[in-house]
Amino acid sequence: KYTYYTSLAYTRNAGLLKNNNYDRYNITANLTMTPNQKVRLDFGASMSYQDSKSPALSTFDPFQYAYFANPYEKPYNTDGSYCTDETYYTLGKYNYETTSRKKVPDSGFNIMREMNETSSRTKNINTTVRAGIDCSIISKLRFVGLASYTYSTNRLKEIYGDGTKAALDNRMSVDYLSQKEYASVLQRNIDNDSYMIRGHFAYDDQFGSDHAISLIAGAELRGNKSNGLFSKRYGYDSLTGNTITPLPSTPEGVNYDKLKEYLTALDASSGETWNEQKFASFYASADYYYKTKYILNASFRTDGSSNFGSDQQFNPNWAAGAAWNISEENFMQSIKPVLNRLTLRLATGFTGNISRAVSPQLIINLLDDYRNVANNVYHIGSISSPPNPNLRWEKTKDMKVALDFGLFNDRLTGIIEGYYRKTTDMVTSVRVLTTTGYSKQQYNTANVENKGIEATLNGTPVKTKDFTLSLSGNIAYNMNRITRYKDPLNKLSYAGYWEGYPMEAIYSGRLTGIDPDTGLYSFQLRPDAEINTATDLNKFDNYQFYLGTGEAPITGGFNITAEYKGVRLSVNGTYATGSKVLEYIKPPVSYQNTGYGTQSESTQVFENDLFTKQLNVPKIAADRWTPNNTDGTYPRVWNVFKDSYNFGYYNPMDPNITRGAYLTNLSYVRIKSIIVG
C-alpha cells in the first residue's frame, strides 16, 4: 500500500520600505509505504527558496531619518533630479565643525538616492530529505527510527552605489579620512548542513481489561556545521561587475607604513568563518494507564554537547506526570450533560539549556596584522574570551498543575494552568576586577524563579445551519525573580540583574517633575542616600530605584471567527499590560557635532541641547520651561558654549539617573491579522 502527497506554496511580502520585498517558494513531497503489516516506511523531501530584496542601509536608519527629517525638505527637484537635504547632516557644516572626516558625498545626501541606488539581495535555499521506519519486531515490541539531512545556502550581495552615503560609509579603512568616493560591493556565501538520527524501541502491553503500559527507550545524534566566505570589493562598476581598487592618494609618497596600512585594509575585506557542533541524547519513558481514569508518566533523558568540557558534557534530566480523568468517575455521571469533561494534570521535571553566547574554550581574535621578529612572522591577536573549563549546562526545574474541562458537550472548553519554574546556573555577564586582564566575564552566575497562571477559554455561542460564531481568549500572569546572583564586585550586572528583582527590571532615577527654578528634571533621593559633598548629588547609588519591569506581567490573546454559508471572517489579536519602558528617540545630532570650542558644561538630557533643535522635534516640545513659563512640559534649552549655570554641581546629571525621566507605561491591544476567506 502506498500513499503520497505533494504541496506547492508561493508567498510574496512587501516590506515597509521602498524596494523592500521577498518572494518565497515551497515544495513538499511525502511517500508512505506499507509493504506488509509489520513495516511502514516514510520518505519525505522539502525545498524552499526565498529571494529577498531591500536597500543596503546597514549604516543608516531610514526610520530614524523619517522621524527627525525636516518636513520642509523635498526629495526631488522640479527637473526630477535628487534634491540635496540641507538640514540632516549640516549642523557641523554651519557651526564651525573642524573634523576632516567626510560625512556626506559631494552630491549631498538624499534619502531616495540611498533607496534607489543601493541594493541588498539575499537568496536562501533550504533542502531537507528524511526517512523513517516503524517496524513491528514482535506483537508488542516495535522499533521507530528517523533520519534527516538538511542543506541550506545563503547568498548575499550588497551594492553601495557611487554617490551614496552608504558607499561613503563603506570605503576602505585606509580612506576613512580621505575625500575619495567610490562604489563597493559585498558578497557573502554561507553553507550549512545538519543531520539528525533518532531511533527507539517501543513496548506496549495491556494486562486484563484495566491496566496498560507503554515503554520507550532510544537515542538521538545531531550535528551541524557551517562554512562562510565573504569578500568586499572597492571601486565597483555596476555595468561590468568588475572593480578597480582605488590606490593611495599620493603614490609617489607611499612609504612602508602606508603600504602596510593599505594591505591591512585589503586583507580585512575578505575572510572565512566556520562553526561545528555535535550533540548526543539518550532517553527513556514509561506510561501507565488504569482504565480511562488514571495516567502516570515518567521519563529520563541525558543530553551531551560539544559546547562544554569533558566533565560537563552530559546533562541528565528526568520528568514525571500524572493525569486524573475526573469526568470518568461514577460520581460525575449525573452532571455529565453539563460538565462532560474534567481532567486534572500534574507534572514536574528538569530540562537543560545551552547558552550560545559563551564558550569554555579560549577565544582569540586574530587581527589582520603581523609582526616580524628575527625573520619569523607572528600573527598579532588578542584574547577576547578567557577559557572556562567549569562552564556547565543551565538547568531548569518545572512544576505544573492544570485543570482541563469541557461544558455542554464541549460547546465551551477551557484550561487553567499554574506553573513554577526555577532555573539554576544561568549564564550572565558580570564585572570582574580589571587586574584579571578583563573588565567582564560570562559564566554560570544566577538562579531565576518564574511562576504564573494562565487561563484559556474557547466557546461557540452561536451555531445554526448557516451561521457559526466562535470565540476564544486567554489571559496569563507571569512573574520572574532573581533569587541568586554572584557578582565579585557586588554591583549591578551588565544585564541589569539584582537579587530579589525581575530579570527585565528597570533601575534609574525616579522623576519628580521639572524644577521651577532651574528648568531641569528633578529626581527623588533614596531614603538611605548619603549626601556629604555636592558631588554626592550626582551619584547613581543615591537615586537608584526599581521602576518596574520591561516584560508585561499580564498578557493574552483573543480570536473571533464568524462563518456564514462557507464565508469566514477571522480576527486575531494580542494584548499586554503592566510593563514599563524607557521611551525616547535620541536625535542623531548634538552640540558635539559642532566646533564652537570649549563647552561650559554638559546638558542633563538631550532635550536641553539647543543644537538638537536643528532637526524635527514634536510640536509639544515648544511647551518648554522658560523663566516666563515655569510650568512647561519639557525642560529648559541652552547653548552649552555660551551659557554657564554650573548645574552639574548640585543637580543629578548622570545618564543612569536622568533616563528615568522617560519612563512610560506600556500597555496595548494589537490586531495581528484579519482574514476573510
N, C-alpha and C positions, 0 to 999 in steps of 0.2 A: 504494500500500500504506500502510495506517495501523496504528499500534499505540498503545495508550494504557493508562494505569493511574491509579487513584486510591486513596489510602490515607487512613484516618482513625485518629487515636490520642487517647486520653484518659489523663491521669495525675493522681492525687491523692496528695499527700505531706503527711504530718502532721509538724510540727516538734517540737522538744524542749520548747517552752514551751506553756503553756495558751493556747488561742485562736490558735494559730500553725499555718497550713496554706496550701497553694496548690492550685489546680486548673488544669490545662493542657490545651488542646485544639489539635490539629494536623490540618491537611488539606493534602494534596499531590496535585497532578494533573500529568500529563505526557502530551504528544502528540507522536508522531514520524511524520513524513510523508516518503515517498519517491516523489515524482511521477514520477521516471524514474531511470535507472541513474546519472545524473551528480549528482543533487542529493538531499540529505537535510536535512530541516528538523526542528528540535526546538523545542517550545514547552513551557514549564512555569510553574507557579504554586504558591506555597505560602503558607499563612497559619497563624499561631499566635496564640493568645490565652491569657494567663495572669492569673489573679486570685489575688493573694497577700494574706493577712490575718495580722496579728500585733498584739500590744500595742505602743503607742507609748512605748518606753522608751529613747529616744535619750540621755537624761541620767542613766540609771540602769542598772547592770549587774545583772540578776537572778541570774546565775550567781555573781557575787561575793557577793551577798546570801546565796545558798544556802550558800556556804562559811563565812561569818562569822556568820550569824544565830544568836542564842541559841536552842538547841534546846528551851528551855522556853517560848518564846513560842508562842502559838496564833493561827491565822488568824481564827477566828470565836468570838464569844461564844455562850453557851448559847442565846440567843434568835435566833441566826443572823446577827446584825449583825457588822460588821467589828470585830475586836479590835485595839486600838492596840498596835503594837510599842513597848515601853517601854525597849528596850535600844539598838537600832541607831543612832539619831540623838540619843541623850540624854546622851552623855558631857559635852558642854559645858553642858547644862542643869543637871546635877548637880555641875558643877565650876567654877562661877563664870565661865562664858564671858560676855564683855561685848559681843559683836558684836550689832548691831541687825538683821542680816540674818536673815530668816525662813527656817528650814531645812525645816520640815515644816508642812503645813496645820493649821488649828485642830482638825480632826477627828483628827489624828495620822496616822502612816504605817502602811499595811497593804499587804503585797505583793499580796494577792488583789484589793484595790481597784484597784491600779495595773494589774493584768492585765485586770480586767473592765471598767473604766471609762475606759480609753484604748484607742485603736484606730489602726492604720495599715493602709491598704488601697491596694494598687498594682495597676493594670490595665495590662498591656502587650499591645500588638497589633503584630505584625510581618508585613508582606506583601511578598512578592518575586515579581516576574514576570521571565521570562528568555526569550530566543530565540536559537537557534543555527542555523548553516548550515554544511554540509560540501559543497562544490561542486567537482566534478572539471572543471578547465579543459581539460586535455589528459590523455592516458593516464597520465602520470607526475607531473602537477602539479595540486595542488588548493588550494583556499582554505578555511580553517576560521575561522569567526567566532562570537563570543558576545557578547551584550549583556544586561545585567541592571539592574534598578532595584529598590531596597528602600526602603520607607517604614515607619517604626516610630513608635509613640507610647508615652509613659509618663505615666500619670496617677496621682498620689499624693495621698492625703488622710489627714491625721493629725489626730485629735481628742484633746485633752487635757481630760478631764472635770473639772468643778468638784470640788474637794475632794481631788484627787490631787496627789502631789508633782510629777508630770510637768507639771501645769498651773502649779504654783508656779514651777518652773524655767523655764517658757516664757512668763513675763509680759513686758510691755514693759520695755525697758531703763530707762525713767524710773521704774519701780516696783521696781527691784532691792532697795531698802532699805525699801520700804513694807510695811504689814501687809495690804494688799488681796489678795484671792483672786478669781480668775475663770477660766473656761474659755477655751480658744482653739482655733483650727483652722488648720492649714497645708495649702495646696493648691499643688501644683507640676505643671505640664504641660510636657513636653519632646517636641518633634517632631524626628525625624531622617530625613533622606533621603540615599541614596547611590546612585551609579551606577558601572558598570564596562563598558567597551567594549574588547574584545580581538579582534585578527584577525592571522592569519599565513598565509603561503604555505608549503606543504609539498611537497617534491620527493623522490620515492622512485624508485630505479633499481637494476637488477641487471646486472652485467657477467659474462657467462658463467655458469657454474654455481657459482662460488666467491665472487664479490665482490658486495657490495650497499652502497648508501649511502642515507642519509636526511638531508635538509636542511630546516631550518625558519628562517624569518625573519618577524618581526612586531612589533607594537607594542600597548601597552595604556594606556588612560587610566582613571583612577579619581578619584573625588571624593566628598566627604561634607560635609554641613553640618547643624548642629543649632540649634534655637532653643528657649529655655525661658522660661517665665513662672512666677513664684512670688508667692504672696500669703499673708500671715498676718493673721488677723482675731482680735480680742480681745473678750472678753465674749460668747462664743459660746453660743447657745441651741440645744441639740440637738433640741428639739421643732419649732422653726420653721426652723432653719437660718440664722437671722439673727444679727446681732451688735449689741451696744450697747457701743461702745468706752468703757472707763472714763475718766473725766475726772481731772485732777489733784485731789489730796485737798482742797485749800483754794482753791476758785475765786475767793474774794474777794481772795486774796493772790497771784494769778498775775501775775508780772511778765514783762518781755520775755524775760529769760534762761530762765525756767521754761517759757514758751511755746515758745521756740526748742528747748529740750531735748525737749519733748513732740512737736513737729512732726518733729524729727530721728528720734525713735523710730518715728513713723508712716511716715516715708519709708523707713526701713530694713526695714519689714515687707513690702515688695513690690519687685519688680525684674524685670529681664530679663537673660538670658545668651544668647550665641550663639558659634558656632565654625564655621569653614570651612577645609577643607584640600583640596589638589589634588595629584595625582601623575601622572607620565608615565613610561612604561618602553618601552624598545626592546630586543629580544632576538633572538638567532640561535643555532642549534645545528647540529652536524653529527655523524652517526654513521656508522661504517664497520664492516662485518661481513665476516669472512673465514670461509667455510663456517659451521659452527656452533661454531667453536673460539675465535675471537678477535673482540673488540668494542672499538673505540676511539670515544671521545666527546669533543667539545669544544663549549663554549657560551660565549656572551658576552651580557651584559645591562648596560644602564645605566638607572638609575632617577633621576627628578627629583622633587623635593619642594618645596612652597612653604614648608616649615619653615625653609629656610636662605636666606642672602643669594644674590644672583645669581652670585657667584663660586664658591659651594659647592653649588649646587642639584643638580647631576648627579653620580652616583657610578658610574663604570664598573667592572664586575666580570667575571671570567672563571672558567671551571671546565673541568677535563679529567679523563677517567677511562678506565680500561681493564679488560676482563674476559677471563679465560682459562678456558675450559671444559676443565679438565684431563681430566675423565672422557671426553671425546670423542677423546682421543689414542689411537693404536693400542696404545701400551704399557700402557694401562689396561684394555683389553678383557678380559684374563684374570681380573681381580679385580672386574669389574662385578657379578657376582651378589652380592657383599658390599658394595662401595663403588660404588653405582650413579650417584652424582652428586658432583662435586667442582669447585668454581668459585673462582678467585682473583680478587678485585676490588681495584682501586686507584683512588683519586680524590683530587683536590686542587682548590682554587679559593678564590675570595673572595666574600664577601657583605657587605652593608651594613645598618646598623640606625639608626633614628631614635629619639633619646631624647625622649620626650614631656614630660619634666619641666622642660625649659628651652627658651627661645625666643631667637632672635637679635635680636628687636625690644625696644625699650624698653617695659617694662610699668609702667603707672601704676595705682595703687589709688586710685580716686576715693572720697572719703568723702561721707557724707550731710550735708555741711556746706558753707556758702558764706561768702564774705567780701565785704562791700560797701565799695568804695573809690571815693569821688567819684561815687557813684550808678552805679558799674559793679559788677556781681555776678560774682565769680570763684568757680569750683569749687575746693574745697580737696582736695588729694590728696597721695599720697606715692609715690615711686619704689620699687617692690618688687623690680624686677629691672633691672639696667643693660643697655644694648644690647651685643650681642656679634656683630659682623659676621663674625668669624672662626670662629664655631661651624660645625662640619662633621659629616659622617657618622661614625658608629662603624664601623670596618672589621674584618672577621674573615677570617683565613686558615685554611682547613681542609685537613687531610691525613688520609686514611683508608685502611686496608687491612683486607680481610675475607676469610675463608675460609668458603664455604658448602658443606655436604656432606649427603649422604643415604645411609643404610645399609639394606640388606635391602629394596630396592625402596621406599625412603622410609618404612619402618616406624619408623626412627629418623632424625630430621633435626636439624640444628643449624647455627649460625653463630657464628664467633668474629671479633670486630671490635676493632681498635685505632684510636685517633684521636689527633691532635694539633691543637689549635686555639689560635690566637693572636689576641686582639682588641686593636686599637690605637685610640688616640684615644677611649677610653671616657670618658663624661661623669660627673664626680663633683662633689660639693660640697666646697669647700676653704675653709679660713680665710684671710682676707686682712687686711692692715693696715686698721684702722678709719679711718685718715686718708683712705682712698679713699671713705669715706661708707658702707661696707658692712662687715659682720663676716664674711660669706661670699659666695662666688660659685660658679656652676656653669659648667664649661666642659670641653673635651677635655683631660684631665689624665693618664690612666692607660693602661697596657698590661697585659693579663692573659693568662696562659698556662694552657690547660686540656689535660689528657691523661688517657687512660684506656683500659681494655679491658673488653669486655663479651662474655659467652658466653650463648647461648640453646640449649636442648635441648628437643626435642619427641619424644615416643615413644608408641607404642601397644603396651604389653607384653602385653595380653590382648585377643584378638579372636576371638570364637566366633559362632555363629549368633544366639544370644540375648543375649550379654553382651559389652560393649566397655569397656575401661579405658584412658583416655588421660591422660598426664602431660606437663606442660610446666613449665619453670622457667628463670629467667635470673638471672645474677649480674653485677654491674658494679662496677668500681673506677674512681672518678673523683677527680681532684685538680686544684685550680687554684692559681695563684700569681701575685701581682702582681709583674711584672718592672720596671715603671717607674711612678713616681708623683711628680707635681710638686706640691709644696706650698710656697708662698712663705715660710711660717714654719717649715718643716721640723718640723711637728707631726703627730700622729695626726689623720687627717681626721675629719669629722663622721660618715662611714660606717664608720670604723674601719679604713681602708686603710693598709698599711705595706708597703714594698718587701720582697719575699722571703717574704711570708706569704700565706695564703689570703684571699679576699675576705670570707669569713664568720668571720674569725679573732676569737677572744675574748681580750681583754687585760685583766688585772686582777691583784690580789694572789694569791699562792699560799698557801693556808691551811696552817698547820702544826698547828693544834689550838686548844684553849682554854687560856689561861694559867692555871695553877692558883692563882696569887697574886692576879690581878685579876678573873678570870672573863670576860675579854674574848677575842675572837678574836685570835690572833696570826698574823702573816704573815712569810714569808721575805724578807729583804733581798736585793737583787740583789748579785752579786759586785762590781759596779762602783759600788755605792752610795756616795755621799759624805755622811757624817754629821759636820757641823761644829757644828750647834746642835740644840737639842731639836726645833725646828720641822722639821728635815730628816727626822725620823721620821714625818712626815705628808705627805711629798711623793710624788706618784704615780710620778714617774720613778725613785724608789729602790725601788719594789716591783713595777714593771710586768713581767709575764711573759706569754709566749704560752701560753695554757692549752688550746688546741685549736680545732677548727673547728665551727661550728654546722651545717655541711652534712655529712651522713654520707658518708664516702668509699666505703663498701660498701653497695650497695642491690640489691634484686632483687624478684622476684615469682614466683608459682607458681600453677598451676591443676591441679586434679584433677577429671576428669569420668568418671563411671560411668554407663553406659546399659544397661538391661535391658528387653528387649521394648518399646522405644519410650519408656520412662520414664527421664528423665535427671536425675542429681544432679550439680551443678557447684559446686565450692568454689574461690573465687578469693581470693588474698591477696598481701600485700607484706611486705617486711622491710627493716630497715636497721640498721647498727651502726657505731660509731666516732665518732659526733658528740657534741658537748658542748652543754650549755645551762645558763644561769644560772636555776635553777628556784626561784622564790619568788613568793608572792602577798602583796603588801604590804597590811596592814589599812587600811581607809578612815578609821581614827581614830588619833590620836596625842596627845602632850602639847600640840601646837599647837592642838588643839580645846578647850583649857581656858583659864581665866582666872585662874590662881593668882598670876600676877605674873611677876617676872623669874626665868628659869631659871638654874641654877648652871652648867650645861654641857650640851652636846648628847650624844645617845647615839651609840654606834658603829654599831649596826644597829637596825632597828625592834624586834627581839626583846628589846632592853634596856629598852624603854619600858614602864613599869608600866601606862600608860593604854591600851595596845593590848589588855590583858587584859580590857577591858570587853566584848569580843566573843568569839565562839567561837574556840578555838585547838585544835590537835591534842592528843590525850591525851598523847603522848610529850613535849610541851613542859613537862609537870610535872617531868620529869627535867632540871632546870636547875642551873647552878652556884650553890652557896651556900658560905659558909665551912665548913659541915659536909659538903658534897658537892662536893668539888673535881673529881670525875670526871664531872660531869653532861654530858649530851648537848647541852644548849642553854646559851648564855651567861647571865650574871647579869642580873637585873632590878633597876632602881632608879627612884626618883622624882627627876626632874631638878630639881624645885622645892625639894626639901628636902635631898638628899644632894649633897655636893660632893667629888669624888675627884681632880679635875684630871687626868683620864685623857688629855685632849687634848694635854698637854704631852709625853708620852713614849709614846703609842700611835698607830698609824695610825687616823684617823677619816674620811678622805676616802672618800666612797661609791665612787669609781672603784677604790679598793683593796679595800674591805670587801665589795663584791658578789661577790668571788671566793670567799667562804665558801659560796656557794650553787651552786658548780659541780657539775654532775651528768652522769654518763654517760648518753647517751640511745640505747638500742637497743630494738628492738621487732619483734614479728611481729604483723601485723594481718590479720584475716579481713575482706575488703571485702564479699564477697557470698556467699550460699548460695542457689542457685536449684534448685528442683525443678519439673520440667515435662515 
